[in-house]
Amino acid sequence: MIDTDAYEISNYDAVIVDTYTYNDGEVPEEAQDFYEDLADVDLERTKFAVLGSSSKGHIHFGRAVDYFTMQLNSSNGEQVADSVKIDQDPDEDDLKRVRTLGDYVMKSLK
Ligand SMILES: Cc1cc2nc3c(=O)[nH]c(=O)nc-3n(C[C@H](O)[C@H](O)[C@H](O)COP(=O)(O)O)c2cc1C
């Protein structure tokens, strides 16, 4: 995300944001500029989905996934799949949920 311009994504039909969570429930430092810029972007024509590696060993499980989901909705994007939080190493069920998320995004573009 450090190389992604939030202002560019309003030109996209769909985006999938993948983020881990750090420092007691925060958006990772390298994603913070991108996250803050999203507040100034109108995603009226952009569909989105969010996923991220997280850890249930922390009290704010996957909170950055929640922050991005809320911000992209606030920025007028259309959420086309439930957000997916993965506890540490992905298991078969996690991979299935990720594939489903991708399927929903692809279907939303037809
Ligand atoms: C210092 C530190 C703080 C973290 N804080 C959180 C947190 O608040 N919430 C959460 O869900 N995961 C938290 N994590 C877990 C990371 O998101 C986790 O390491 C990562 O998702 C696992 O991905 P990886 O296998 O790519 O390292 C934290 C990890 C570290 C090292």
The ligand as a Gaussian input file, in Angstrom:
#p B3LYP/6-31G(d) Opt

LIG

0 1
 C        3.646000      -5.920000      17.721000
 C        2.474000      -6.614000      17.071000
 C        1.208000      -6.122000      17.274000
 C        0.099000      -6.746000      16.698000
 N       -1.156000      -6.271000      16.938000
 C       -2.226000      -6.927000      16.425000
 C       -3.538000      -6.497000      16.718000
 O       -3.789000      -5.531000      17.437000
 N       -4.582000      -7.184000      16.174000
 C       -4.391000      -8.293000      15.385000
 O       -5.373000      -8.888000      14.946000
 N       -3.134000      -8.725000      15.099000
 C       -2.060000      -8.069000      15.602000
 N       -0.805000      -8.504000      15.313000
 C       -0.678000      -9.694000      14.487000
 C       -0.241000      -9.387000      13.126000
 O       -1.263000      -8.800000      12.366000
 C        0.185000     -10.779000      12.652000
 O        1.537000     -10.924000      13.001000
 C        0.020000     -11.017000      11.258000
 O       -1.298000     -10.852000      10.907000
 C        0.459000     -12.415000      10.919000
 O        0.799000     -12.339000       9.659000
 P        2.178000     -12.930000       9.185000
 O        2.016000     -14.405000       9.328000
 O        2.257000     -12.438000       7.794000
 O        3.209000     -12.353000      10.107000
 C        0.290000      -7.886000      15.888000
 C        1.592000      -8.379000      15.677000
 C        2.663000      -7.768000      16.274000
 C        4.043000      -8.349000      16.038000

